[in-house]
């Protein structure tokens, strides 16, 4: 009797020791995102490098500006416009760098694990294909915009500090430099732009790239950009129209009807903060439906395609 009870106890202990640890979907998603950031350090290194290079060039430009101001003083309005243009340029450079990183990351996200056969290891973990693909989509859709926002704010603050140090004693009103910049307003507009345009509006682009990354047997870059190019050329040759090319252009650079400002739109971007200007655009919801379709195909492809 004691032998039987001991055997049952040992078997229960062994079964408890060998039982797989259950992860909630939220916890699995969290650790999957952390894994992506850890394995792809260009996600934060590239925007930081762009910010550092811009600050270096900005410091050199300030030294030249100091000599110019000493020879020909600028008015308060000229000083304000000159520095504000550089603030916007720094944010544009960091956002552009993050966009390029997001494109190349999406192209290699699912293809890379098939190429180096690490997919065999990751599939052995208790993480579903859906969570894996969603965690990879979260990087360009949410993580990169938030990182760009944080890096842009720090960069602009350092630009203001550098301006105060280098231009001190040159006739520039340092107090006006600090009071003339509305960090709260600029940060709200920048955060809105990043989360909506670089996040939601570019979702079908990232979804397409992830789908191609999950399918491509070789050279995902070619497979991602060749089909749209062929469709645009065939449409132009067959019907002498460029509707598909215009759709791609509007998706990439935006249009005033989609809640995104172009070079013909007013420079005050605060108007784009009105939610119905952006969320009422039909193109946004059509793109989100396409993104969901691309992600569904990417999940199915990852489930059944093995290493290259």
N, C-alpha and C positions, 0 to 999 in steps of 0.2 A: 504493500500500500504506500509506504514511504518512498519506495523507489519510483512508483508511478507518479506520485505528486512532485518529486524532485525533477523527473523528466519533463513533466508539464511546465514546471517553473522555468527550467533552462530553455525549453522551446519558446516560451513566451518572451523571455529576456532576449533571446536571439532574434525573434521576429521583431521586437521593438527596436533592436539595434540596427537591423537591416531595412526597416521601413523607411521609404524616402520622405524627406522633409517636405511638408506641404507649404507652398508659398502662396500668399494671396496675390491676385493679379496686380494690385497696386504696388506691393513690395517687389514683385518680379519686374514690373515696369521701372521702378526706381533704380534697381540694381542694373538693369539692362541699359538705362540711360547713362549711369555712371561708367559702365564698361565701355560704352561708345566714346565717351569723353576721354577716358584713360587711354584707349587704344588709338584715338585719332587726335593727337595733340595739336595738329594744325588748326583745329576748331578755335582755339584761343591764342595760339602762337602767331598765326597769320594776322589777325586784327591788331594784336599788340605790336607786332613788328611794323605794320603800316602806321600805327599811331606814333611809335618812336621815331620813324623816319620823317613823318610830317613835323613832329616837334623839332627835330634837328634842322630841317629846312626852314621852319618858322623862325627859329632863333637866328639863323643866318640872315633871313629876310628882315628881321627886326633891327639887326645891326646896320644893314644898309639903309633901312628906313630912318634910323636915328640920324645918320649923316644927312639924309635928304631933308628931314624936318629942320635940322640946324641951319641948312642953307635956305630953305623955303618952307616956313611954318604952315601947317595945315589948320584949317578951321575945325571947330568942334564937330560939325556935320561930316566933314571929310574923314576925320579920325574915326568916327563911329562907323561909317559905312565901310571904311578900309578894313577895320578889324572884324566887323561882322561877316564880311565876305569870306574871310579866312576861317572863321568859326564854322560857317556852313560848308566850306570846302573840306575841312577836317572830318566832319560827320559824313559827307558824301564819300570820301576816300575809305573810311572804315566800313561803311555800309556796303560799298562796292566790293571791298575785299571779302567781307563776310558772304556776300552773294556768290562770288566765284568759288569760295570754299564750300558753300552749300551745294553748288552744282557738281563739283568734282567729288565731294563726299557721297552724294546720292548715287552717282554713277558707280562708285566702287564699294558701296555699303554691302550689297548682297553678292556682287560678283567677286569681291576680294576673298570672302570666306569660302567660296567654291574653288577659287584658284589655289589658295594655299591649303585647302582641305581641312581647315579648322571648323567647317560646317559639321563634320562628323562629331567633333567634341561638343559643339554648342547644342546640337540636336539631342545629345545624351542628357542634357540638363532638363529639369522640370519647368521649362519655359516654352510656351506655345509659339507657333509660327506667327500668329496674329500679334502677340505682344512684342516679339522680336522686330517685326516690320514696323509696328507703330513706334517703338523706341527709336528706330533709325529715322523715321519721319519726323520725330519730335526735335531732332538736332537742327535741321535747317528751318523747321517751322516755328520753333519756340526758343531753343537754347541759343542759336546764333543771333537772332534779333535781340534777345535780352543782353547777351554779351556785348554786342555792338552798341547798345544803348549805354551800358555801364562804361565801356571804354571811351565812348564819345564824350560823355559827361566829364570823366576824369581828364581827358585830353584837352577839352575846352577850358576847364579850370586851370590846368597847367599853362595853357596859352595865356590866360589872363595874368597869372603870376609872372610868367616870363615877360609879358608886355610891361608890367609894372616895374620890374627890376631893370630891364634894358632901356626903357624909355624914360626912366626917372631922370629929371634934370634936363630934359631936352625940350621943354616947353609944352609937353603933352599933359593935359589934366588927368592925373592918375585916378582921382576920385570919380571923374566922369566915366573912366573905363569900367569901373566896378558898378556904378549905378546905372550905366547905360545898357547893361546886359541883363535881361530877364531870364535867369536860369530856370525858374519854375515854368514859365510859358514855353520856352524853347524845349525843355525836357519833356513836357506833356505832348507837344506836337511831334517830337522825335519818337517818343515811345509809341504813340498812336500810329504813326507812319510805319514803324518797324513791325508792329504786331499785326496790322491789317494788311498793308501792301506786301511787305517781305514775308509775312506769314500766310494769312488766309488767301490773298490774291494770287500768290505764287504756288499755292498748294497743288494745282494740277501739273505744274511743271515738275515739282519734286516727285509727285506720284508717278508721272511718266518715266522719269529717270530711275526711280526705284524699280519699276516694272521691268525696264530694259536691263537693269543691273541683275535682276533675278533670272532673266532669260538668256542674255547674250552668251553665246559659246566662246566668243573672242571679241576683243576690241569694243567694249560697250560704248565708248565715245562715238564711234562711227555709227553704230546701230541706233543711237539716240538721236543724232542730228541728221542722218541721211534720209530717213522716211519723211520728215517734214520738208526737207529741201526738195525731194522728188515730187511730193504732192504739190508744192508751190510751183515748180517748173512745169509739171504736167497741166496744171490749171491754166497757167499763163499761155502755154503753147496751144492748148485745146480751145479755150474759151476767151483768151485775151483779157482775163480778169486776174485780180490779185486779192480776192476775198480772204483766202486762207492766210496769206502773208500779212494782211492787215489785222486779222484776228490775233496772230502771233505778236505783231508789233504792239497792239493795244494791251495784250497780256503782259508784255515785258515792260513797256514804258508808260502804259496807262493812258486814259483819256479823261476828259473833264466829266463825261457822263458816268464814268465808273467811280467817281469820288476821288480820283487821283489827279493831281495837278500836273500840267505839262508846261512847256516853255511859253505857251500862249495864255496860260491861266494867270490870275493875279498872284503876286508874290506873297500875299498874306495867306498862309496855309491854315490859319485858325478856322476858316470856314469849313475845311474838310473834317473838323472834329464833330460836326453834326452827324449823328449816327445814321440817319436815313439817307444821307448823301452816298454813303458807302454800302450799307447793308440793304438798301433798296435797289441796287443795281442788279439787273438780271444776269449780267455776265459773271458776277461773283458767285451766284448760286449754281449756275451752269458749270463753272469751273470746279466748285466743290463736289458736284455730282460726278464729274469726270475723275477727280482725284480719288473719290471713294471707289470708283470702278477700277482704276489703275491699282489701287492698294489691294483690292480683292484678288485681282489677277496675280499680283506680286506674292501675296500670302499663299495662293495655290501653287505657284511655281516653286517657291521655297520648300513647300511640303514635299514635292515629288521630284525635284531636280537634285541630282547628287553633285559631288565634286567634279571639277573639270579634269 
